[in-house]
């Protein structure tokens, strides 16, 4: 969807890149689940 890649990776698959970014903790949001709905929280430790 046009988002910049936040890590160095050899992958060209967007889903693999997103998974790597998530696993490395560089995605600037956290998703917290509560009873069938999502609450989006900003990750202040990255800013």
ABEGO torsion letter per residue (X at the ends): XGBBBABBBABABAAAAAAAAAAAGABABBBBBBGGBBBBBBBAAAX
